[in-house]
Amino acid sequence: MTRGPAYGTQLRRITPKLIAAANERVPDANVRAPHVPPPAPAVAAEPRAAVR
């Protein structure tokens, strides 16, 4: 799954499959909705010193 504006849309589209898979693997779990935190912000790499 990619990060960005489409993240939420993609997750909403696969939610029924996620719920069905969770309930199939653990029958007594009674999963109704997944709790998925938003993607973490990207961490910028530190600039490297020029090599001569």
Contacts in CASP RR format, 6 or more apart in sequence:
PFRMAT RR
TARGET T0000
AUTHOR 0000-0000-0000
METHOD contacts of the structure
MODEL  1
MTRGPAYGTQLRRITPKLIAAANERVPDANVRAPHVPPPAPAVAAEPRAA
VR
1 7 0 8 1.000
1 10 0 8 1.000
1 11 0 8 1.000
2 10 0 8 1.000
3 39 0 8 1.000
3 42 0 8 1.000
4 39 0 8 1.000
7 38 0 8 1.000
7 39 0 8 1.000
11 36 0 8 1.000
15 33 0 8 1.000
15 34 0 8 1.000
18 34 0 8 1.000
19 31 0 8 1.000
19 32 0 8 1.000
19 33 0 8 1.000
19 34 0 8 1.000
22 29 0 8 1.000
22 31 0 8 1.000
22 34 0 8 1.000
23 29 0 8 1.000
23 30 0 8 1.000
23 31 0 8 1.000
END
